[in-house]
Amino acid sequence: MKFSTQVKPISYLKSHAAEIVKDITENREPMLITQNGEAKLVVMDVKSYEEQEETLALLKILALGNREIEQGKFRDAEDVFSELDKAGN
């Protein structure tokens, strides 16, 4: 994600809020807001934010799974399926 085209000072945010909402919602490109030349916040549409949160949640689950595998906390798939077959009979 490149912010180079979507960098605006906080004064622009204050005076163009409705236009920014429309723009970001349509383009789904986040905007970087600066204050005194320093990056302060990112404004993004809700759908993009929700997708990002879902992606982060999945990455956390994968990281947890990898950690458990490294700690030896796993079972062979064949054993699990064998157990399920026995339970189904």
MODELLER restraints for C-alpha pairs under 7 A, 6 or more apart:
rsr = mdl.restraints
at = mdl.atoms
rsr.add(forms.Gaussian(group=physical.xy_distance, feature=features.Distance(at['CA:3:A'], at['CA:31:A']), mean=6.69, stdev=0.5))
rsr.add(forms.Gaussian(group=physical.xy_distance, feature=features.Distance(at['CA:3:A'], at['CA:32:A']), mean=6.35, stdev=0.5))
rsr.add(forms.Gaussian(group=physical.xy_distance, feature=features.Distance(at['CA:6:A'], at['CA:31:A']), mean=4.78, stdev=0.5))
rsr.add(forms.Gaussian(group=physical.xy_distance, feature=features.Distance(at['CA:6:A'], at['CA:32:A']), mean=6.04, stdev=0.5))
rsr.add(forms.Gaussian(group=physical.xy_distance, feature=features.Distance(at['CA:7:A'], at['CA:31:A']), mean=5.91, stdev=0.5))
rsr.add(forms.Gaussian(group=physical.xy_distance, feature=features.Distance(at['CA:7:A'], at['CA:32:A']), mean=4.74, stdev=0.5))
rsr.add(forms.Gaussian(group=physical.xy_distance, feature=features.Distance(at['CA:7:A'], at['CA:33:A']), mean=5.95, stdev=0.5))
rsr.add(forms.Gaussian(group=physical.xy_distance, feature=features.Distance(at['CA:8:A'], at['CA:32:A']), mean=6.32, stdev=0.5))
rsr.add(forms.Gaussian(group=physical.xy_distance, feature=features.Distance(at['CA:8:A'], at['CA:33:A']), mean=5.12, stdev=0.5))
rsr.add(forms.Gaussian(group=physical.xy_distance, feature=features.Distance(at['CA:8:A'], at['CA:34:A']), mean=6.18, stdev=0.5))
rsr.add(forms.Gaussian(group=physical.xy_distance, feature=features.Distance(at['CA:9:A'], at['CA:33:A']), mean=5.42, stdev=0.5))
rsr.add(forms.Gaussian(group=physical.xy_distance, feature=features.Distance(at['CA:9:A'], at['CA:34:A']), mean=4.64, stdev=0.5))
rsr.add(forms.Gaussian(group=physical.xy_distance, feature=features.Distance(at['CA:9:A'], at['CA:35:A']), mean=5.96, stdev=0.5))
rsr.add(forms.Gaussian(group=physical.xy_distance, feature=features.Distance(at['CA:10:A'], at['CA:33:A']), mean=5.71, stdev=0.5))
rsr.add(forms.Gaussian(group=physical.xy_distance, feature=features.Distance(at['CA:10:A'], at['CA:34:A']), mean=5.72, stdev=0.5))
rsr.add(forms.Gaussian(group=physical.xy_distance, feature=features.Distance(at['CA:10:A'], at['CA:35:A']), mean=5.70, stdev=0.5))
rsr.add(forms.Gaussian(group=physical.xy_distance, feature=features.Distance(at['CA:24:A'], at['CA:30:A']), mean=6.40, stdev=0.5))
rsr.add(forms.Gaussian(group=physical.xy_distance, feature=features.Distance(at['CA:24:A'], at['CA:44:A']), mean=6.41, stdev=0.5))
rsr.add(forms.Gaussian(group=physical.xy_distance, feature=features.Distance(at['CA:24:A'], at['CA:45:A']), mean=6.02, stdev=0.5))
rsr.add(forms.Gaussian(group=physical.xy_distance, feature=features.Distance(at['CA:25:A'], at['CA:45:A']), mean=5.41, stdev=0.5))
rsr.add(forms.Gaussian(group=physical.xy_distance, feature=features.Distance(at['CA:28:A'], at['CA:45:A']), mean=6.20, stdev=0.5))
rsr.add(forms.Gaussian(group=physical.xy_distance, feature=features.Distance(at['CA:28:A'], at['CA:48:A']), mean=6.74, stdev=0.5))
rsr.add(forms.Gaussian(group=physical.xy_distance, feature=features.Distance(at['CA:29:A'], at['CA:44:A']), mean=6.79, stdev=0.5))
rsr.add(forms.Gaussian(group=physical.xy_distance, feature=features.Distance(at['CA:30:A'], at['CA:42:A']), mean=6.42, stdev=0.5))
rsr.add(forms.Gaussian(group=physical.xy_distance, feature=features.Distance(at['CA:30:A'], at['CA:43:A']), mean=5.48, stdev=0.5))
rsr.add(forms.Gaussian(group=physical.xy_distance, feature=features.Distance(at['CA:30:A'], at['CA:44:A']), mean=4.40, stdev=0.5))
rsr.add(forms.Gaussian(group=physical.xy_distance, feature=features.Distance(at['CA:31:A'], at['CA:42:A']), mean=5.54, stdev=0.5))
rsr.add(forms.Gaussian(group=physical.xy_distance, feature=features.Distance(at['CA:31:A'], at['CA:43:A']), mean=5.12, stdev=0.5))
rsr.add(forms.Gaussian(group=physical.xy_distance, feature=features.Distance(at['CA:31:A'], at['CA:44:A']), mean=6.50, stdev=0.5))
rsr.add(forms.Gaussian(group=physical.xy_distance, feature=features.Distance(at['CA:32:A'], at['CA:39:A']), mean=6.74, stdev=0.5))
rsr.add(forms.Gaussian(group=physical.xy_distance, feature=features.Distance(at['CA:32:A'], at['CA:41:A']), mean=5.96, stdev=0.5))
rsr.add(forms.Gaussian(group=physical.xy_distance, feature=features.Distance(at['CA:32:A'], at['CA:42:A']), mean=4.59, stdev=0.5))
rsr.add(forms.Gaussian(group=physical.xy_distance, feature=features.Distance(at['CA:32:A'], at['CA:43:A']), mean=6.47, stdev=0.5))
rsr.add(forms.Gaussian(group=physical.xy_distance, feature=features.Distance(at['CA:33:A'], at['CA:39:A']), mean=5.99, stdev=0.5))
rsr.add(forms.Gaussian(group=physical.xy_distance, feature=features.Distance(at['CA:33:A'], at['CA:40:A']), mean=5.86, stdev=0.5))
rsr.add(forms.Gaussian(group=physical.xy_distance, feature=features.Distance(at['CA:33:A'], at['CA:41:A']), mean=5.31, stdev=0.5))
rsr.add(forms.Gaussian(group=physical.xy_distance, feature=features.Distance(at['CA:33:A'], at['CA:42:A']), mean=6.03, stdev=0.5))
rsr.add(forms.Gaussian(group=physical.xy_distance, feature=features.Distance(at['CA:34:A'], at['CA:40:A']), mean=5.23, stdev=0.5))
rsr.add(forms.Gaussian(group=physical.xy_distance, feature=features.Distance(at['CA:68:A'], at['CA:74:A']), mean=6.90, stdev=0.5))
